[in-house]
Amino acid sequence: MAFHSKQCTIWFFLALVFLVCQTSAAAIDRVQKLCGFTTDPPQCLQLLRPDPRTVNATYKQLGNVSWELTVAATASAKDLSRSLLEQEKDPKVKPRFAGCLEAYQNAEAWLGECAKEIYKGEPYCLLQLFGENRTCREMFKEPPAEPTALKNVGDKVDLLGNMVNLGITLKDY
């Protein structure tokens, strides 16, 4: 009888370990799958992996985490634009940074309006974010080139917006 009880305990423990491993693998696969659909999978993974909420997260939850990161990145882009505007001495370049600042202020305001739509699973309001980000990019069509830090934060805003969209639209099966 004791042998049977011990054997059942071992099988129960092994089944539990298998279940935990499968659940963790599924969560990792969701992060990898979502990031695999982006334009920059390594950057996407770098943004999502450190957040403990992504462990065992559904796609919608990954979209919500990405949303919070998008809001923060947009604020960073606005702050960087403001800083670059304040530092710029060239009167021909200064309006470009002013345009970026305005674009990111608009994007930030729009994100406030967009939050309800995102949490309802409707990503269409993200188009305004992408448009404002593009507005800043277009300011630097002519030399001098867009500063690297501003380009990087713009790339991050675009990537995160796409991650939100994917998180909302991908289905957990």
Order of alpha helices (4+ residues) and beta strands (2+ residues): alpha-alpha-alpha-alpha-alpha-alpha
